[in-house]
Amino acid sequence: MVKVKVEAIGRRIIVLRETPEEVTEGGLIIPREAQRKVEEAVVVTVGEDCKFIKEGDRILIPWGEGTPITIGGQEALVLEEESVQVRFSTK
């Protein structure tokens, strides 16, 4: 198997979603797609022109935003830096 390095270009970022699926009291699983709200994600790589976001940042993004890709078996999203609504800080 050939290993491929994935890099964001320009003002794009690549993130892994962290919004879990919800389970109702009756045990029904509500998929992320049905929740239709903002999603939490962690940034795995940033393009060279990104000004405000860096690798490792935890962010909020609008539901349904971005282009889905698969990295090492995990679903990731490619987004424009401007799509980020919130960046969490530990300071």
N, C-alpha and C positions, 0 to 999 in steps of 0.2 A: 504494500500500500504506500502511496506517495503522500508525504505530509505537505500540506499547503499552508502557508502563512497568510492570514487574513488581515488586511490593513484598511482602515477608513481613509478616504481621500477628501481633501479640501476641508469644508466645514461639517463633514459628516461624522457621526459617531456610531459605534456598534455596541449594543446593549443586550444583556440577558434579562428577561422578565423575571420578576420576583413576586408578582401578585398571585397568591394561591387561589385555587378553586375553592369555592365555599360549599359547605354541606349544611343542608337545612336540618331542623329538629327531627324530621321524618327520615333522614338519611339520604335525601336526594342530593346529588352533586350538581352544583351550578357552575358550568364551565366559565372561564375568564371571559370568553366572547359574549356570553349572555349577560354579564354584569354591567357592561357599558359604562364604565367610569374611568378614572385615571388609573394607570398601572405604575407600580414601583418597579424599578430596574436598576441594575448595576452596570456601569460603563466598563467595557472590556478593551476598547481601543478608540482612539480619537484621530481625526485627520490633522494634518500639519497646520491648518488655518484656524483651528478651534481656539477661541479666546477665553471662554469661561468654564468649560467642562474639561476634566482630565480623567485618566484611567483610574478606576476604583471608586469614582463618585457614585453615590446613591441618588437617584433622581425620580421625579414623577413625570410621566408622559401621558398624553391623551390616549384613550383606548382607540385601537384601530390605526394608530399612526405608524408609519414606517414600512419598510420592505422586509418581509420575513426571509431569513436564510438559516441554514443549518451549519453549525460549527461543532465538530466532534460529537455529533449525535444530539446536541442541544439546540433548541430553537432560539434564535437570536433575531434582532431587528436592526436594520440600518436606518438611521434617522438624520435629519438636519439638526444641527446644534440649536437652531431657533425653536425646534419643537419641544424642547425641555421646558417644563412649567416650573419645577422646583428642584433645587439641589440641596440635599441635606448636608449639614455641617456638624462636626463633633466639637467645634471650638466653643 
